[in-house]
Amino acid sequence: MSQAEGKTRFFAGKVLRYGITLVIILTINFAIPRAMPGDPMINLLGDEAARIDNQILGELRAQYGLDRPIQDQYIEYMLGAGRLDFGYSIHKNLKVTDLIYDRLFWTLVLIFPSIAIGGLLALVLGAIAGFRHGSKVDRLLTGASILMYSCPSFLFAMIIVTIFSFHLGWFPLGNISSGRTQGFAYLLDIGWHLFLPVAILATFEAAYIFLIVRNSITQIMGEYFIFVAKAKGLSARVIELRHVMRNVLPQFISIMALNFGFMVSGALIIEIVFSLNGMGTLIYDAVMSRDYPVLQGAFVFLTIFVLAANFLADVLYGITDPRIGDSMSTGKMT
């Protein structure tokens, strides 16, 4: 089998697996909101629903397609998901995709800097601790990382807000911007408002990945090929960069992508704490009002981003790991 055919089979197998995963997640996404207790129409109308004629409630359900058989709702939902069209919000009476596009932008503005900063911080500190295994620096960094990883993100965020925003007044208590600036001053204002949320998310990202990088380096430093490299007289810097870090990078890339999903969930909680108008507050409002279309649309978009990140990690893993690259060329790995 040629190298091109092997790579084609490799990527085709990956696309098939992720396609099946997407269908399963979309199906679960359809079922979960409907398994929740309560009636979306009752939640929409509030206490007044008890005095409304059942015929009117039936007409409202028919307007949003909730009176149709469940299989018909599922087919319509899957077709709409393929077009990224989820209809209108029951609670806000606005198009779901417009709501998501408006909120998703700010969630991505929060997540991507956090991932980049947290990943870089974890790689650097993990390398320092791993190459100095057993030293005071290693014990200090590892202890701080375990303590941070064990702390609930929402509790840590509330403590930080209380100290730096409420008592010291160094940063805003919440929101995206002050709304009184334009141009470059507007960007600086957004950066000022997002500094604490990004710092908190990046810290939790670094705390988790630091432990993986540190432990991987410690394990690799005890391998036989490192002993051989030292016996050949290679310098410590060459061994660390060419032999150790090269073997750590594939695992680091994979963990970064897998952690993207956890970063999304963490960002949703942080958004609620800081009152940011992102996907977190949108999903929270949709849950409270039993807004099926918004819940389904929001989770579909988040699912697409998580799967895309994992697919990119698989591709990069194959590029950075020679063993997987050889499997791609021979077509033995799908």
LINMO-V193310 format. One record per residue. RES is the residue in three letters. BURIAL is 1 if it has 24 or more other ideal C-beta (glycine too) atoms within 12 Angstrom, else 0. Layout:
{{RES,BURIAL} {RES,BURIAL}}
This chain:
{{MET,0} {SER,0} {GLN,0} {ALA,0} {GLU,0} {GLY,1} {LYS,1} {THR,0} {ARG,0} {PHE,1} {PHE,0} {ALA,0} {GLY,0} {LYS,1} {VAL,0} {LEU,0} {ARG,0} {TYR,1} {GLY,0} {ILE,0} {THR,0} {LEU,1} {VAL,0} {ILE,0} {ILE,1} {LEU,1} {THR,1} {ILE,0} {ASN,1} {PHE,1} {ALA,0} {ILE,0} {PRO,1} {ARG,0} {ALA,0} {MET,0} {PRO,0} {GLY,0} {ASP,1} {PRO,1} {MET,1} {ILE,0} {ASN,1} {LEU,1} {LEU,0} {GLY,0} {ASP,0} {GLU,0} {ALA,0} {ALA,0} {ARG,0} {ILE,0} {ASP,0} {ASN,0} {GLN,0} {ILE,0} {LEU,1} {GLY,0} {GLU,0} {LEU,1} {ARG,1} {ALA,0} {GLN,0} {TYR,1} {GLY,1} {LEU,1} {ASP,0} {ARG,0} {PRO,0} {ILE,0} {GLN,0} {ASP,0} {GLN,1} {TYR,0} {ILE,0} {GLU,1} {TYR,1} {MET,0} {LEU,0} {GLY,1} {ALA,1} {GLY,0} {ARG,0} {LEU,0} {ASP,0} {PHE,1} {GLY,1} {TYR,0} {SER,1} {ILE,1} {HIS,1} {LYS,0} {ASN,0} {LEU,0} {LYS,0} {VAL,1} {THR,1} {ASP,0} {LEU,1} {ILE,1} {TYR,0} {ASP,0} {ARG,1} {LEU,1} {PHE,0} {TRP,1} {THR,1} {LEU,1} {VAL,1} {LEU,1} {ILE,1} {PHE,1} {PRO,1} {SER,1} {ILE,1} {ALA,0} {ILE,1} {GLY,1} {GLY,1} {LEU,0} {LEU,1} {ALA,1} {LEU,1} {VAL,0} {LEU,1} {GLY,1} {ALA,1} {ILE,1} {ALA,1} {GLY,1} {PHE,1} {ARG,0} {HIS,1} {GLY,0} {SER,0} {LYS,0} {VAL,0} {ASP,1} {ARG,0} {LEU,0} {LEU,1} {THR,1} {GLY,0} {ALA,0} {SER,1} {ILE,0} {LEU,0} {MET,1} {TYR,1} {SER,0} {CYS,0} {PRO,0} {SER,1} {PHE,1} {LEU,0} {PHE,1} {ALA,1} {MET,1} {ILE,0} {ILE,1} {VAL,1} {THR,0} {ILE,0} {PHE,0} {SER,1} {PHE,0} {HIS,0} {LEU,0} {GLY,0} {TRP,0} {PHE,1} {PRO,1} {LEU,1} {GLY,1} {ASN,1} {ILE,1} {SER,0} {SER,0} {GLY,0} {ARG,0} {THR,0} {GLN,0} {GLY,0} {PHE,0} {ALA,0} {TYR,0} {LEU,0} {LEU,0} {ASP,0} {ILE,1} {GLY,0} {TRP,1} {HIS,1} {LEU,1} {PHE,1} {LEU,1} {PRO,1} {VAL,1} {ALA,1} {ILE,1} {LEU,1} {ALA,1} {THR,1} {PHE,1} {GLU,1} {ALA,1} {ALA,1} {TYR,1} {ILE,1} {PHE,1} {LEU,1} {ILE,1} {VAL,1} {ARG,1} {ASN,1} {SER,1} {ILE,1} {THR,1} {GLN,0} {ILE,1} {MET,1} {GLY,0} {GLU,0} {TYR,0} {PHE,0} {ILE,1} {PHE,0} {VAL,0} {ALA,1} {LYS,0} {ALA,0} {LYS,0} {GLY,0} {LEU,0} {SER,0} {ALA,0} {ARG,0} {VAL,0} {ILE,1} {GLU,1} {LEU,0} {ARG,0} {HIS,1} {VAL,1} {MET,1} {ARG,1} {ASN,1} {VAL,1} {LEU,1} {PRO,1} {GLN,1} {PHE,1} {ILE,1} {SER,1} {ILE,1} {MET,1} {ALA,1} {LEU,1} {ASN,1} {PHE,1} {GLY,1} {PHE,1} {MET,1} {VAL,1} {SER,1} {GLY,1} {ALA,1} {LEU,1} {ILE,1} {ILE,1} {GLU,1} {ILE,1} {VAL,1} {PHE,1} {SER,0} {LEU,1} {ASN,1} {GLY,1} {MET,1} {GLY,1} {THR,1} {LEU,1} {ILE,1} {TYR,1} {ASP,1} {ALA,1} {VAL,1} {MET,0} {SER,1} {ARG,1} {ASP,1} {TYR,1} {PRO,1} {VAL,1} {LEU,1} {GLN,1} {GLY,1} {ALA,1} {PHE,1} {VAL,1} {PHE,1} {LEU,1} {THR,1} {ILE,1} {PHE,1} {VAL,1} {LEU,1} {ALA,0} {ALA,1} {ASN,1} {PHE,1} {LEU,0} {ALA,1} {ASP,1} {VAL,1} {LEU,0} {TYR,1} {GLY,1} {ILE,0} {THR,0} {ASP,1} {PRO,0} {ARG,0} {ILE,1} {GLY,0} {ASP,0} {SER,0} {MET,1} {SER,0} {THR,0} {GLY,0} {LYS,0} {MET,0} {THR,0}}
